[in-house]
Amino acid sequence: MNLRPIHTEQDYKNALKSVSPLFDDEPEPGTPEGDYFDVMITLIELCR
């Protein structure tokens, strides 16, 4: 899992881009992909 803080508008856009495909086929909770999705969504929500 490659996570980074969201500091800039470009970081925010990159974060949205990285999780966009996962909305079509949400990963199972508790899997590495599911954990990545949950953490990224949390970070994105905090930056709104």
Backbone hydrogen bonds, N-H to C=O, Kabsch-Sander energy under -0.5 kcal/mol:
donor,donor_aa,acceptor,acceptor_aa,energy
3,L,1,M,-0.8
7,H,5,P,-0.8
12,Y,8,T,-2.1
13,K,9,E,-2.4
14,N,10,Q,-2.6
15,A,11,D,-2.3
16,L,12,Y,-2.4
17,K,13,K,-2.4
18,S,14,N,-2.1
19,V,15,A,-1.4
20,S,16,L,-1.7
22,L,19,V,-1.2
23,F,19,V,-0.7
23,F,20,S,-1.4
24,D,20,S,-0.5
24,D,21,P,-0.7
25,D,21,P,-0.6
31,T,28,E,-1.6
34,G,28,E,-0.5
35,D,31,T,-2.9
36,Y,32,P,-2.3
37,F,33,E,-2.4
38,D,34,G,-2.5
39,V,35,D,-2.6
40,M,36,Y,-2.7
41,I,37,F,-2.5
42,T,38,D,-2.0
43,L,39,V,-2.5
44,I,40,M,-2.7
45,E,41,I,-2.5
46,L,42,T,-2.0
47,C,43,L,-1.0
47,C,44,I,-0.6
48,R,44,I,-0.5
48,R,45,E,-1.0
